[in-house]
C-alpha cells in the first residue's frame, strides 16, 4: 500500500493544451501534444491516446498532468509529462480536467 508521503512525491499540476499533432508512429492511435504548465514549469510535450477528442476540442483544454516523472520514449518521441485520464461510461478516454477554470501550473491538492 502506498503511503501519503509517497503520494506527495507525485507532482500533479494543471496545464493547458496549446498544440495537437497527429502521431502516426504510435502503436495505438494517439496525438502528440504540447501542454503549458505556466511560468514555473513551462511547456511540456506528451503523447495521449485521446483520438476520441477532435484536435479543436483539445486546444485550450485544461488537463491534469504528472510533471515530475522522467521523460519516456514513445515511438521515437520523448514524452515529458503524463496527462491523466479515466475510462468514460462509453469506454472511451475521458481526460481529467478541473471542474472550473483553474490557475495554469496550479498544484493539485
C-alpha atoms as an extended CHARMM CRD file, in Angstrom:
* protein
*
       109  EXT
         1         1  UNK       CA              0.0000000000        0.0000000000        0.0000000000  PROA      1               0.0000000000
         2         2  UNK       CA              1.2800000000        3.4770000000       -0.8480000000  PROA      2               0.0000000000
         3         3  UNK       CA              1.7610000000        5.9440000000        1.9700000000  PROA      3               0.0000000000
         4         4  UNK       CA              0.6020000000        9.5510000000        1.9700000000  PROA      4               0.0000000000
         5         5  UNK       CA              4.2520000000       10.6310000000        1.9540000000  PROA      5               0.0000000000
         6         6  UNK       CA              4.8360000000        8.6040000000       -1.2330000000  PROA      6               0.0000000000
         7         7  UNK       CA              1.7730000000       10.1890000000       -2.8630000000  PROA      7               0.0000000000
         8         8  UNK       CA              3.0990000000       13.6600000000       -2.0040000000  PROA      8               0.0000000000
         9         9  UNK       CA              6.1670000000       12.9870000000       -4.1820000000  PROA      9               0.0000000000
        10        10  UNK       CA              3.9540000000       12.9370000000       -7.2920000000  PROA      10              0.0000000000
        11        11  UNK       CA              3.6520000000       16.4620000000       -8.6770000000  PROA      11              0.0000000000
        12        12  UNK       CA              0.2000000000       16.9000000000      -10.2300000000  PROA      12              0.0000000000
        13        13  UNK       CA             -0.3380000000       20.2250000000      -11.9990000000  PROA      13              0.0000000000
        14        14  UNK       CA             -2.9460000000       21.9670000000      -14.1360000000  PROA      14              0.0000000000
        15        15  UNK       CA             -1.8960000000       22.6470000000      -17.7070000000  PROA      15              0.0000000000
        16        16  UNK       CA             -3.4720000000       23.9470000000      -20.9170000000  PROA      16              0.0000000000
        17        17  UNK       CA             -3.0820000000       22.0710000000      -24.1970000000  PROA      17              0.0000000000
        18        18  UNK       CA             -1.5960000000       24.5120000000      -26.7250000000  PROA      18              0.0000000000
        19        19  UNK       CA             -0.6710000000       22.2560000000      -29.6730000000  PROA      19              0.0000000000
        20        20  UNK       CA             -2.0240000000       18.9720000000      -31.0560000000  PROA      20              0.0000000000
        21        21  UNK       CA             -0.4550000000       16.9290000000      -33.8670000000  PROA      21              0.0000000000
        22        22  UNK       CA             -1.1870000000       13.5230000000      -35.3410000000  PROA      22              0.0000000000
        23        23  UNK       CA              1.2070000000       10.7920000000      -34.1560000000  PROA      23              0.0000000000
        24        24  UNK       CA              1.2600000000        8.1770000000      -36.9420000000  PROA      24              0.0000000000
        25        25  UNK       CA              4.2660000000        6.2850000000      -35.4810000000  PROA      25              0.0000000000
        26        26  UNK       CA              2.4060000000        5.3950000000      -32.2790000000  PROA      26              0.0000000000
        27        27  UNK       CA              1.2880000000        1.7530000000      -31.9480000000  PROA      27              0.0000000000
        28        28  UNK       CA             -2.2030000000        2.8410000000      -30.8690000000  PROA      28              0.0000000000
        29        29  UNK       CA             -3.9980000000        5.9040000000      -32.2750000000  PROA      29              0.0000000000
        30        30  UNK       CA             -2.6240000000        8.9490000000      -30.4550000000  PROA      30              0.0000000000
        31        31  UNK       CA             -1.7670000000       12.6220000000      -30.6610000000  PROA      31              0.0000000000
        32        32  UNK       CA              1.4320000000       14.4510000000      -29.7820000000  PROA      32              0.0000000000
        33        33  UNK       CA              0.5220000000       17.4340000000      -27.6480000000  PROA      33              0.0000000000
        34        34  UNK       CA              2.2070000000       20.4190000000      -26.0380000000  PROA      34              0.0000000000
        35        35  UNK       CA              0.9090000000       21.4620000000      -22.6260000000  PROA      35              0.0000000000
        36        36  UNK       CA              1.6200000000       24.8120000000      -20.9640000000  PROA      36              0.0000000000
        37        37  UNK       CA              2.1240000000       24.4220000000      -17.2070000000  PROA      37              0.0000000000
        38        38  UNK       CA              2.8080000000       28.1100000000      -16.5540000000  PROA      38              0.0000000000
        39        39  UNK       CA              5.9400000000       30.1360000000      -15.8910000000  PROA      39              0.0000000000
        40        40  UNK       CA              7.4720000000       27.8390000000      -13.2600000000  PROA      40              0.0000000000
        41        41  UNK       CA              7.3270000000       24.6040000000      -15.2970000000  PROA      41              0.0000000000
        42        42  UNK       CA              6.7870000000       25.8540000000      -18.8500000000  PROA      42              0.0000000000
        43        43  UNK       CA              5.8690000000       23.8190000000      -21.9150000000  PROA      43              0.0000000000
        44        44  UNK       CA              5.9270000000       20.0160000000      -21.7900000000  PROA      44              0.0000000000
        45        45  UNK       CA              5.3260000000       17.5340000000      -24.6090000000  PROA      45              0.0000000000
        46        46  UNK       CA              3.3180000000       14.3440000000      -24.2930000000  PROA      46              0.0000000000
        47        47  UNK       CA              1.5970000000       11.6150000000      -26.2540000000  PROA      47              0.0000000000
        48        48  UNK       CA             -2.0660000000       10.9550000000      -25.4770000000  PROA      48              0.0000000000
        49        49  UNK       CA             -4.4000000000        8.2800000000      -26.7810000000  PROA      49              0.0000000000
        50        50  UNK       CA             -7.1760000000       10.8510000000      -26.9320000000  PROA      50              0.0000000000
        51        51  UNK       CA             -8.2490000000       10.4410000000      -30.5510000000  PROA      51              0.0000000000
        52        52  UNK       CA            -11.8810000000       10.2930000000      -29.4090000000  PROA      52              0.0000000000
        53        53  UNK       CA            -11.4300000000       14.0690000000      -28.9970000000  PROA      53              0.0000000000
        54        54  UNK       CA            -11.0070000000       16.3130000000      -32.0330000000  PROA      54              0.0000000000
        55        55  UNK       CA             -7.8870000000       18.4580000000      -32.2220000000  PROA      55              0.0000000000
        56        56  UNK       CA            -10.0830000000       21.5390000000      -31.8610000000  PROA      56              0.0000000000
        57        57  UNK       CA            -11.6550000000       20.1390000000      -28.6710000000  PROA      57              0.0000000000
        58        58  UNK       CA             -8.2050000000       19.5930000000      -27.1650000000  PROA      58              0.0000000000
        59        59  UNK       CA             -6.7010000000       23.0090000000      -27.9560000000  PROA      59              0.0000000000
        60        60  UNK       CA             -7.2640000000       25.2250000000      -24.9050000000  PROA      60              0.0000000000
        61        61  UNK       CA             -8.4500000000       22.3480000000      -22.6940000000  PROA      61              0.0000000000
        62        62  UNK       CA             -7.1780000000       22.3720000000      -19.1200000000  PROA      62              0.0000000000
        63        63  UNK       CA             -5.8080000000       18.9750000000      -18.0820000000  PROA      63              0.0000000000
        64        64  UNK       CA             -4.1040000000       17.4030000000      -15.0830000000  PROA      64              0.0000000000
        65        65  UNK       CA             -0.5980000000       16.0360000000      -15.5810000000  PROA      65              0.0000000000
        66        66  UNK       CA              2.2040000000       14.4060000000      -13.6120000000  PROA      66              0.0000000000
        67        67  UNK       CA              5.1530000000       16.7190000000      -14.2890000000  PROA      67              0.0000000000
        68        68  UNK       CA              7.9400000000       15.0460000000      -12.3110000000  PROA      68              0.0000000000
        69        69  UNK       CA              8.1920000000       11.6150000000      -13.9570000000  PROA      69              0.0000000000
        70        70  UNK       CA             11.3200000000       11.0730000000      -16.0770000000  PROA      70              0.0000000000
        71        71  UNK       CA             10.8420000000       11.5600000000      -19.8560000000  PROA      71              0.0000000000
        72        72  UNK       CA              9.7510000000        8.4190000000      -21.7060000000  PROA      72              0.0000000000
        73        73  UNK       CA             10.4730000000        7.4620000000      -25.3160000000  PROA      73              0.0000000000
        74        74  UNK       CA              7.2630000000        6.5900000000      -27.1400000000  PROA      74              0.0000000000
        75        75  UNK       CA              7.8540000000        5.5660000000      -30.7720000000  PROA      75              0.0000000000
        76        76  UNK       CA             10.8200000000        7.9390000000      -31.0920000000  PROA      76              0.0000000000
        77        77  UNK       CA              9.0540000000       10.8230000000      -29.3160000000  PROA      77              0.0000000000
        78        78  UNK       CA             10.1180000000       11.9590000000      -25.8390000000  PROA      78              0.0000000000
        79        79  UNK       CA              7.0400000000       12.3220000000      -23.6480000000  PROA      79              0.0000000000
        80        80  UNK       CA              7.7870000000       14.6910000000      -20.7600000000  PROA      80              0.0000000000
        81        81  UNK       CA              4.5070000000       14.6190000000      -18.8410000000  PROA      81              0.0000000000
        82        82  UNK       CA              1.8150000000       12.0490000000      -18.0650000000  PROA      82              0.0000000000
        83        83  UNK       CA             -1.5900000000       13.5470000000      -18.8650000000  PROA      83              0.0000000000
        84        84  UNK       CA             -4.2180000000       11.7910000000      -16.7580000000  PROA      84              0.0000000000
        85        85  UNK       CA             -7.4940000000       10.3030000000      -17.8940000000  PROA      85              0.0000000000
        86        86  UNK       CA            -10.1040000000        7.7360000000      -16.9120000000  PROA      86              0.0000000000
        87        87  UNK       CA            -12.4580000000        5.4510000000      -18.8330000000  PROA      87              0.0000000000
        88        88  UNK       CA            -15.7070000000        7.2090000000      -19.6960000000  PROA      88              0.0000000000
        89        89  UNK       CA            -19.0780000000        5.4940000000      -19.4770000000  PROA      89              0.0000000000
        90        90  UNK       CA            -18.7820000000        4.8680000000      -23.2300000000  PROA      90              0.0000000000
        91        91  UNK       CA            -15.4390000000        3.0870000000      -22.7120000000  PROA      91              0.0000000000
        92        92  UNK       CA            -13.5190000000        5.9420000000      -24.3560000000  PROA      92              0.0000000000
        93        93  UNK       CA            -10.8260000000        8.0450000000      -22.6920000000  PROA      93              0.0000000000
        94        94  UNK       CA            -12.0650000000       10.9460000000      -20.5800000000  PROA      94              0.0000000000
        95        95  UNK       CA             -9.2520000000       13.3660000000      -19.7580000000  PROA      95              0.0000000000
        96        96  UNK       CA             -9.0960000000       14.6610000000      -16.1820000000  PROA      96              0.0000000000
        97        97  UNK       CA             -9.9420000000       18.3460000000      -16.1670000000  PROA      97              0.0000000000
        98        98  UNK       CA            -10.7180000000       20.8470000000      -13.4070000000  PROA      98              0.0000000000
        99        99  UNK       CA            -14.4760000000       21.3080000000      -12.8700000000  PROA      99              0.0000000000
       100       100  UNK       CA            -13.9520000000       25.0950000000      -13.0420000000  PROA      100             0.0000000000
       101       101  UNK       CA            -11.2330000000       27.1950000000      -14.7180000000  PROA      101             0.0000000000
       102       102  UNK       CA             -8.0460000000       26.7440000000      -12.6930000000  PROA      102             0.0000000000
       103       103  UNK       CA             -4.7130000000       28.5200000000      -12.3360000000  PROA      103             0.0000000000
       104       104  UNK       CA             -2.3380000000       27.2730000000      -15.0430000000  PROA      104             0.0000000000
       105       105  UNK       CA              0.5150000000       25.4830000000      -13.2870000000  PROA      105             0.0000000000
       106       106  UNK       CA             -1.5200000000       25.1830000000      -10.1000000000  PROA      106             0.0000000000
       107       107  UNK       CA             -0.7680000000       22.1670000000       -7.9270000000  PROA      107             0.0000000000
       108       108  UNK       CA             -3.4320000000       19.5550000000       -7.2780000000  PROA      108             0.0000000000
       109       109  UNK       CA             -4.1070000000       19.1410000000       -3.5630000000  PROA      109             0.0000000000
